[in-house]
Amino acid sequence: MAKPFVGWGGVSPRVGLVNPADLPRAVVRALRCAVEGGELGGDVAVPGRVVVERTRPGGVGEYASPVAFQIAKAAGMRPADVARVLARRLAAVPGIERVEVTGAGFVNFVLPPLSAPLVIRGLPGSHPRLPTEPLAVADDARGLRERLLYGAVARILQTQPTPGREQTQPPPGREQPQPPPGHEQAPPLRIAPIAPIARRDGDVVARFGADAVRWAVLSVPARETPEFSPLLLVQSEDSEFFRVRYAFARSRALLRGAADLGFAPAPADVPDAPHLLRVLADHPLVLEAAAHHRAPERLTRHLVELADAALDFQYRVLPRGDEKPSAAHRARLALAEAAGSVLAGGLALLGMDAPERL
């Protein structure tokens, strides 16, 4: 199984830029300062982590957080008033261009253009991983869905460093995953409701294989019944499952091609890849949201978006014709390598392998 990306050491980000992955910590610091400064009334407990997600329709900027709704009751204030307190403090953070409050209390962030070295440096490092669940032919449909869902959520939770996170309660007959060293054991939380695999689909493990079954099961919310399409078995770009693994294989092929040409990846700004940069920058926030909501389907959707962006970008990575390798090629290769490694790491969290050749 391919190893998850461990990040680039020694890369110095440009002063004044904020990595989107740093936004949750910035919100927590602003909240703590507001509590200590007496700007929020009542008895507000500052959370260790908050959710920041890509802005939804109607929002402003690139990212937003609903944290004001989470603490408004304890503060004895309306969410919009809490959001305005946080917005004033967050607007002073270097690298955040603007902070606005929208709707009933969403905190919205407008950021400057992304820096490729900063985004690459902010990608998650290696983390402890639980073993994947063995799948048996003719396995019980309900038990199979539960084991796959709980296993994926447990692995995603392992990516989150905050002590005190609630752990998932596994189905009967499975051991409760242990927290990483230094983490407190938190109260169990059941994932419900969980729709089983439909009886009409029969023995899906025998028909589709373990990895394809995992993809189909984890691509939809727990409450929805998974669908098993013949596309799961087709090596075609019509299949999302294939595209994700193919995008990883292409990233490794680019590295082999670059080695044949005598150059290696070196992170630097890549001005012609804004969409790929944005999707990569979202990855730590997607993991946070998937852990918070116990929703592996958020990770699968993100991997599909990342794969599509990487496949569109691949044609600009290597020199063409008599063109000589340049700093721009090395920077693009670093971005392609990071994208491929994030794809492999995401598949590993879902319990799937990432073949280097397809």
N, C-alpha and C positions, 0 to 999 in steps of 0.2 A: 504494500500500500504506500502510495506517495506520501511524503512527509509534508505537514503544513508549513507555510512560509514563516521563517523566523525573523524576517526584517533585515534591514541594512543597518549595520553599526557604523558609527562615525560620520553620519550624514548630518551636516549642520543646516537646519532650516533657515530660511531668510527671516530676519527679524521683522516682527510686525504682522506675520501671517498666523492665522489660527487654523489648526487641523480640525475638521468637523468632529473627529473622534474626541477632541478635547472639550467640546461644548458641554457634555453632561457634567464634567468636573467644574467647569466655569459656572454653571448654574448652581451647583451645590455650594460653591464658595460664595456666590452672591447671596444665596439664601441664608447661609450661616452668618454672613456679615450683617444682613438685614435684621436677623433675629437678635444678634448681639448689639446692634445699634438701636434697638427698640422700635424699628419701623413696622414690625409685624406684631399685632397684639395677640392675646391669648397665650396658649402653651403649645408652641410649634416645635415638633420634633424634626430635626433636619435629617432627611434620608441620606443614606450613604451613596445612592445612585439615583439618577432621574432619567426618564426616557426622553430622548431627542430624536425626532424622525424627520424624514424629508417632508417639506411643506405640502399640504394637501390643497386641492382647489379652493380658492378663496383666501389663501394665506399670502404672505409677503416673504420674498427672499427664498433661500434654499432650504432652511431647516426651521422646525418649530418644536416647542415643548408644551405639554399640557400640565406642567407641574403646579401651576397656580390652583387648578381644580383639586389637586391632591391635598393641599394644605390650607385651603381657604376656610374650611369649617373650624379647624384648630386655631386659626388666626383670628376668627371672628370677623372676617372681612369678605367682601365679594371677590370672586376669582379675578375679575378685571382689575380691581384695586391692588391685589397681590401681584398680578402680572406687571402693573405699572411700576411698583416698587422694584421688582427684579429688573425690569427693562432699564431703569435709570442707572442701576449699578452695572449691568452687563454692557451698556453702551460705552463704558469707560475702559473695557478690556481691549488692549492693543490687538489690532487685526480684525476686530468686528466692525464693519463699516456702519451698520445701523441695526437697532433693535426696535421692533414695533409690536404693539399689542393689537390683536385682531379678535373678532368674535366676542365671546363671553369671557375670554381671558387667556388666549393662546399667546405665548411669547415667540415671536418670529425673528429670525436672524438673517441679515444680509451680509454675505462674506465677499472678500475680494477674490479674484481668480486663483484657482488652486495651484500650488507648487508640487510638481511631481515628486521631488525628494521628500518633501514634508508628508505627502500622502503615503508614500512607500514606507517611510519611517514609522508612521502611525498604524500600520497594519499589525494585527495581533501576532504575538510570538508563539512559540510552541507552548502547549499546555497539556496537563495530564488527560489521557483519554481512557474511557472505559471500553472494554471489549465489546464488539458487536454481537448481536443476538443470533445464535444459530437458527436457521430456518429449516424446518422439517417438512418433507413432502406429506400432503394430507393433514397439515396442521389445522387445529381448530381456528375457524375464521375470526371469532371474537378475540381469542387469546393471542392470535398472531398480530392483529391490529394493535392491541394494547401493548404488547411487548415492543413492537417497533416504535410506537409513539413514545412510550416511557423511556426507551433506550436513547432515542434521539434527543429528547428533552434533557435527560441526564448529562449527555455529552455536551450539549450547548450550554448548560448551566456551569459546566466546568471551565468555560472560557471567561466567566465573570468573576473578578477577583474579590468582590465585596463580601465580607463576612456576614453571616446571619441570613443568607438567602434561604428561602423555603426550598426544601428538597421535595422531589416528586415521590409520591407513594406508589411503589410498583404493584403490579397485579399479584395475586396470591401465588406463592411458589417461587418468587424472585426476591433476591436479597436487596435491601435498601442500599443504594450507592452511598459510599462514604465521602464526606467533604474533603477537599484538599487539605494538606497539612496547614495548621494555623487557622483554619476556618471552624466556626462553631457549628454544631449540629442544629439545624433549624427545624421547626415544626413541619410535618409532612403536608402535602397539598395534593389532592387528587385532581386528575384531569378528567373533566366530565362535561357533557356527555361524549362518549366515544362510539361512533357508528361502526359496526363490524363490516368486514368484507361480505358482499352480497353472496348468498348461497348459489345464485345462478352462475357466478364466476368459477365455481368449482375449485379444483386444486391449482391455485394461481402460481405457487412455487414451482410445481412440475411444469407448468405451461410457459412461464416467463423467466424463471430464474430468480435468484435471491436479490440481486441488485435492482433489477427492473421492478420487482414487487415493492422493494423499499421506496423507490422513487414514486411509484403510483400511490402508495399509502401515505407518504409524507408530503405529497404535493397539494393536498387539500386539507382544510381545517378538520379537526377531530370529529366535529359533529356531522360532517358530510361523508357519504359513502364513496369510497375511492372507485375510480373507473379504470379498467384494464384494457387499453387499446392495443390493437396489433402493431401500432407505431412503436411500442416499447421494444419490439424485436427487430425494427428496421434501422439500418445504418443510413439514415437520411436526415437532412437538415429540417425536414418536416417534424422530426421528433425532438422535443425539448431535452429528453434524457440523453439522446445521442449528442446533441449540440453542446451540452455542458462538458461531456467527456471528450468530445472532439476538440473543443477549444483548448482544453488542457493539453491534449496530445500535440496540437499545433504549436503551442507555446514551447514545448520541449523540442519540437522539430526546428523551430527558429533558433534555439540555443545551439543545437547541433550544427545548423547551417552557418551560424556566426563563428563557431569554433573552427569550422573548415576554412573560413575566410580570414581567420587569425585575429578576431576581436571578441571582447567580452562585454557584458553589461556594465554600465556605469551611470548611476542615477544623476539626472540633471533635468532642467525644465523641458517639457515637451508641449509646445504651444498648439500643436495640431491634433491634440487628443482630449478635448474638453469633456466629452461624454464619458470616455473610459475613465478619466481621472475622477469624475463625479461619482461614478458607480463604485470605483475602488474606495473612495473616501467614505462612502456610505457603509462599507462592510462592517466596521466595528459597531456602528449604530444599529445595523440590522441584527447582529448577534445579540446586542443588548435588548432590542425589542422582542426578538424570538424567545429569549430567556424570560423576559418579563411577562409575556403573554402565554408562555408555554406553547409556542406556535412554530413548529419546524417548517410549515409551509411558507413562512416569511423568508426563510433561508433558501428554500428551493426557488422561489420567485426571483430572489436576488441573484442566485447563481445563473439562472437563465438570462437575465438582463446583462450580467457581466460577461457571459459567454458570447452573446450577440455583439456586445461592444468590442470584445477582444478579437472576434472573427472579422469584424469590419476593419479593425486597426492593423491586422497582421500583414497586409500587403505593403505597408509603409515602413516595415521594420528593417529588412535587409537591403543592402545596395542592389541596384539593378544594372545590368549590362556591364559597362566598364567603370561604373561608379566606384570610388574607393570608400572604404569604411570611414566614417567621420564621428565626431562627438555626438552629432544628432542621432546617428544609427545606434551608438552605444546607449544613449538615453532612452530611445524607443525600445531597445531590447530589454533594458531594465524594467520598463513598464510592462512589457509583454510577459517577462518572467514573473513579476509580481502578480499579474492577473492570473497566470496559470497556477501559481502556487496557492493563491486564495481559492481558486476552483477546486484544487486537490484537497485543501484543508476543509472546505465546505462539504465536499462529498464524504470525507472521512467522518465528519461530525454526524452526517446522516447515516453512516454505517456502510458506505459504498467505496469501492476501489476506483482509482483513476489510472487507466492504462496509459503508458507513455506512447504507445503506437496503436492506431486504429486503422 
